[in-house]
Amino acid sequence: MRAIDRKLLRDLWQMKGQAVAICLVIMSGVALFVAQIATLERLRITQQEYYNEYRFADVFASCKRAPESVARQILAIEGVESVQTRILVDATLDIEGLDQPAIGRLVSLPDTGRPELNDVHLRSGRWPTADNEVLANESFAMARGYREGSTLGALLNGRKRTLVITGVGLSPEFIYSIQGGASPLPDDKHFGVLWIPRKGLETAFDMEGAFNSVNLKLAPGASGPEVVRRLDMLLDRYGGFGTTLRANQLSHWFLNNELEQLSNFGVVVPLVFLGVAAFLLNVVLNRQVNTQREQIAALKAFGYGNFAIGMHYAKLIALFVVIGTGLGAAVGAWLGNALVGLYGTIYHFPSLTFSLNPLVPLAAGGLSGAACFAGTLKAVLGAASLPPAEAMRPKAPPLYRPTMLERLGLQRMLSQPSRMILRNLERRPVRALLSVSAIGMAVAILVWGFAFMDSIWYVIDSQAYDIQREDVTVAFVEPRPASALHSVRAQHGVLHAEPYRTVAARIRFEHRDRISGVTGVPRGVTLSRVLDENLRPIQLPADGLVMSRWLAKALNVRTGDAVRLEVLEGSRPALDVPVVELVDDFVGLNAYMDLDALGRLMGEADVYSGAHLRVEPALQATLYRKLKEMPAVAGVAVKASSIKSMRDQITANLMYSVMFNIVFACIIAFGVVYNNARIALGESARELASLRVLGLTRAEISFILLGELAVLTVVALPVGCLMGWAISVATGELLNTEVIRLPLKISDFSYAFGCAVVLAASAASALVVRRKLDHLDLVEVLKSRE
Amino acid sequence: MKWAKYILMAAAALAVLAVVAWGFMPKPVPVDTAAVSRGHLAVTIDEEGRTRVRDRFVVYAPLPGQMTRVELREGDPVDAGLVVTRLAPMAPVPLDARARAQAEANVRAAQAARDQSAKQAESARASLEYAENRVKNLRELLKGKHVPQDSVDAAETQFRVAEANHSSALFAQASAGFQLEAAQAALVDDGPAPAKLVEVRSPVKGRVLRVLRQSEGPVAAGEPLVEVGDPAALEIVADLLSRDAVKVTPGMKARLERWGGQGTLDAVVRMVEPAGFTKLSALGVEEQRVNVVLDFAGATPGPAALGDGYRVEVRVILEESINVLKVPAGAVFTVKEGSALFVLSGGVASRVVVKTGRRNGLEVEILEGLSEGTLVILHPPDTVEDGKAVIAR
């Protein structure tokens, strides 16, 4: 081993504390990168294989009722490769031991065997053959503990039927199994997909020789939008509810959105971590080069060239990178395994396993190496090009001047050590600034990690307590006259009922359009209200539309513009309606209208789609039993259960991944603060030793060093909070989609937590530094420079 | 100087810690509030109802016949005795080919019968003339006692027989003539309108509510033609669930809402029908319902804009008082002790058990436990509990 390499190991040992901290930071970044990118890759591949093998459709359309002969016309549309018609209905399920009604999405299986598109993977059991036999989707079957032979009651078109489960299945159409509507989270206890032979649905829903749902596979190179346009035209007379491309299919959208978030955060978060690591390395290396000027000079005198010196320091960095990446890859693989397992519980694939593509840790190594070398390039080049003669000379002492405070004549208020602290800071403002931003970064990363959680809780709480104040929402099968509302109101246990009307419509503006529900809100509403961003109720105008800001953005509409409202039900009127106001709501793309105004538009009066209820808790069970039996009730959503399941799920899923971010953020915070303290100690060890020789006590020199650190830390806290806010704002936009928006609401707790972790790290570091100062070997320190 | 420095340092450290600690402190939960107020509270039963004309007269066709066009339109004023329409006897039914052939054959048969009877009459007259001559001759001979009395008597008898036969044949001839006419009449299928018309009149003064038969044409006896009534004399009928109807008694006040015009209208329950009926509700379940009939309150019989069979929302007021202590219903929740709510006092939510009285869907009467002006928390979120810091939004 060459002497210079021995020096490398010795140097590393000397700064072992810092080395551990830096390696841990690199490890954190690499681990997150490896875990998330490897998971992303696995999910993408699994998704693609699943889609191909089970023939996931490209186009999805539904209508009221179309004769089977239309299928041939659809197949004739240019670009359509295959067509699968089917019957798809939602039915109220009556499950033993569950008061609350559940919703079953009944999907017909063709009489001729397996579905041509959106095939079902049979996990266990056998295919249903009789009219009353069904396959249940896996998440529902698991949540309810169903096995082959289990039975459940269903209200099919007003008639009660008993369905027998013959097996458990999975379909690419329901990888993410949600009902759609208000809640973007699955509720597997109360929503399930049931595949049933077509003739079972045909007779129950009077759909002999007809279909209400059709899926298409497009030929390669076919124009999706053109097929959608033609299909919409074709289905219009059969009460078409609009056509969506695969990109907007519910399950696919959620999975893709998740993958997109994963790819965003799988890169952004590790980059932030690696950036911090690069910064730390930069500081460490600069200091190393400065203190080893004579050694560099001596080495150069012994014949080591500039390149060899540069390589020496580069090797030091490479060591950090290799150790950090190695650890990171191992932790990342473990984490990725857990993450894939977690995804498997939310997104349902026939099989989803973790495997680590070796390219991923290699890419992580390359990324961390690039970041670290980029961060330290200047220091390495500086060391390499240091002229030996100049290197022999100690660095010129910096110019000390009275500080601002002193020039203002306030020195009398400050002791000598205090003045030294201030002069130290003012002497090297760049270094002070870097320290402040480094410590601030530690605060910021923690604040950022918590900001995401804060936003989610804010949305859930606002949605649950301010926007939806009802206990139960009852949806009618078809729009019903006002007497239905009175009937609901008259049920035992109902304290108060308020109607609503939703109309499926395509909202068009210029060349953009979106399918959205238009909700009619009665005047004087107290339960399900439309709120502004400060959660204050909005008075709906007597005419015109109020819409989500995101819908307006998607359509490029401003208030005052008139949009075309093409209603997709009833007599399908199409009208121009002005957009009067925009609201910042959280979930979905919505449009709201005064109930009476919507009624006038539809040419109907006092017709409701359902009602929001406040109920007497003690009478809930009997009320649910009654509602379940009502043929005209399509669904009953209970808020308490949806909030509860939402909270459970978020704590289960998000907390898990966010917790890792927070653990890693804590590692960074400690790494930064500890490094900063150690470097400050290293840089001023000689001066402090000299002061000791001059007669200052241990307490006094500790005060000078730790006081400086304390000032930097205290300044860094608010700066860090500000930085945390700024990062959250910058990345917050990434989280907002057409399905859910998370407004930035950072709680005081998050700021306080960030500050507290950094303060604790600072205190711990201060203790270490203090111990080092107490054991300062005066002779050794003072000697080393000569 | 030194102690001052330490105190300063300690103070600075404390200040930083305090700020951080403050961040960790639970923050007051933002809540919506409302003040306990004193005012009007009504407990109501709400149901969809419709207006109807109190006395309704249907004009029926008194007999089958051909009706002239009803020139009245819905809304036209009518007086008692005004002719609504006129009924004429039916025109003959057109003959199909078989009936016509039959009828024609009948005519020809009748013609033949008439001819036959004419000939018979001729024969009878000839017999009569002979009998008459014979009687005349025998009488001449009797004068000369050439024949016995008996021969004359016999001849006279024969004469009378012949005379009777002759008249009979004449009658038969006339009858055959009439039968021919009858057979010919059966062939007639269009002819001039008969002159005699039956007038159908309105029984009362009022307005035409509905014209059930507008056009001219044949009607059957008992067919409804026109509905007449006084649309200003309206009543409201609403079918209440039988268990709600038992709480309603005649004389109760009610309000009519969502009738299309401004504001609400007042009404009074006149009658709860004694018999209920089963009705399939809009939710698809069978319910027992009872018709409750209401009158518009006051002298005015209801706004002119309302007519027969218009939709209104009826709110029958079971109890009403204008001065009760009340809170919005969203503030009250059920607890073991009865009802409770959260009061906002000094930035803290405190749970107060109250005694509640009347309640409708929106407001609850407070009998005990609160005073006017107290701020209560509306729809308290799960995060609010007794003693928890809250802040009014």
Interface residues (C-beta under 8 A of the other chain):
Chain A: G158 S415 S418 D461 A464 Y465 D466 R469 F476 R480 P481 A482 S483 A484 H486 S487 V488 R489 A490 L495 H496 A497 T526 N534 L535 R536 A605 D606 R614 E616 P617 A618 E629 M630 P631 A632 V633 V714 L717 S747 D748 F749 Y751 A752 F753 C755 A756 L759
Chain B: M1 K5 A12 V16 L17 V19 V20 A21 W22 G23 F24 M25 K27 P30 D32 D46 E47 E48 L241 D244 R258 S281 A282 L283 G284 V285 E287 R311 E313 P328 A329 G330 T334 R359 G361 L362 H379 P381 D382 T383 R393
